[in-house]
Amino acid sequence: ETGVTQSPTHLIKTRGQQVTLRCSSQSGHNTVSWYQQALGQGPQFIFQYYREEENGRGNFPPRFSGLQFPNYSSELNVNALELDDSALYLCASSLSLAGVETQYFGPGTRLLVL
Amino acid sequence: QQQVKQSPQSLIVQKGGISIINCAYENTAFDYFPWYQQFPGKGPALLIAIRPDVSEKKEGRFTISFNKSAKQFSLHIMDSQPGDSATYFCAASGTNAGKSTFGDGTTLTVKP
């Protein structure tokens, strides 16, 4: 086990709704990255948070937003859900010193948008 | 535009055989190349990683071969076991592996 937990494990929403996914990082890790993994594809980088500030974003629209809290837990928020948002959402925590090498992934939250 | 291309999509190997998965990248700014293993219901887990200053790295039964000029790298699993059956992803990044670009994965099945 990586020590990274995510909640909920599964979620069903309808198009247009909003969703919040949660991640609890491994103790002492100051960096969290979120990825979207569509069925049959590799994870796609959404954004990264370092010490509560966004530290880079992938090719995702602004309706994908996040927060990182002082205890290094984090949230991914998605507004105005679309059918294509159905995917496994993964968070990965890491300790950033002189760069980031090892990411520890959580088990993911599977989101289904109907 | 896919920056990391992975092949094959699926692979079936007999127990004891060698599994080989290949990846090619486009961005010459990448300098960290990890491989991840993912079991159903789990997140990816780091298996082995390489930086471009070496051409090969071996950890137990797992070896990465890296060809900087061709912008290709591969994972070799020696003496493949049924427990190795999983999906394998290659990835690439700069100094921040938390912003990795992943391949689309290879589903490996090792038959007893």
Interface residues (C-beta under 8 A of the other chain):
Chain A: T2 V4 T31 V32 S33 Y35 G40 Q41 G42 P43 Q44 F45 Q48 G56 G58 L90 A92 S94 S96 A98 G99 V100 E101 T102 Q103 F105 G106 P107 G108
Chain B: V4 Q6 Y32 Y36 G41 K42 G43 P44 A45 L46 A49 F89 A91 T95 N96 A97 G98 K99 S100 T101 F102 G103 D104 G105
